[in-house]
Amino acid sequence: HRMGNTDLVDVTVKMHAKTDRAILISDDGEEESAVWVPLSQCEVMPLSRGMVTVTMPEWLAMDKGLI
């Protein structure tokens, strides 16, 4: 992956869990389909009702099936 020239995307998702290193998120609100995303790779902006907007590299969002 091209570092330093990475396209960022914003995804609005439900946050199911959070650790010191990662967050568990899903785009459909179902924990069964949720994926872990490393906090080192993203920025999290809290919304309401457990929803968050996560800014992450496009390749990571694609890799995790979020876009």
N, C-alpha and C positions, 0 to 999 in steps of 0.2 A: 504494500500500500504506500501511496505517496504521502510521506509525512510533511507537515508544514504547508501542504497544498490540498488539504482535505476539505471537502464540502461538508458543511454542517447542516443537520436537519433538526427541526423541532417536532417532537411527537407528544401528543397529549394522551396520557395513559393512566390507568389505575395503579397505584402503588400498593402492593400486598405486604411487603416486608422490607426491612432495611437492616444492614449490618454496617460495621465500620468500613467495609470495603466494597459493598455492592448493594443494589436495590433489585427487588423482585417486582417486575411490572408486567401488565398485560394490556393489550389494546381493546380487548372485549370485556374486561372486568371479571374474567373467570380465572381463578387461581390455577386451575388445571393447565391452562395454556400460557401461564406466565413464564417469563424468562429472566434470568439474572443478568444484570448489566453492571460492569465494574465502574465504581464511582470515579476512578482515575480517568475514565474515558468520557465522562459526561458531566453535565451541569443540571441540577434539579431545581425547578421552581414550583413550590407548592401552590396548588389551587384549592378548591373546596371539596369536601366530601371524599377525601382520599385520592383525589385526582392530582396529577402533577404534569407539568410540561418538562420534558427532558430534551436537552440539546446534546446531540452526539454526532460523531462522524457518520456520514451517509453509509459508508461500507459496513459500519457496526449495526446500524438500524436494519440494513438489508440482511446481514448475517443472522440477526436475531428474529427476522421475519416481521419486523414492526412497520415496514413500508413495502 
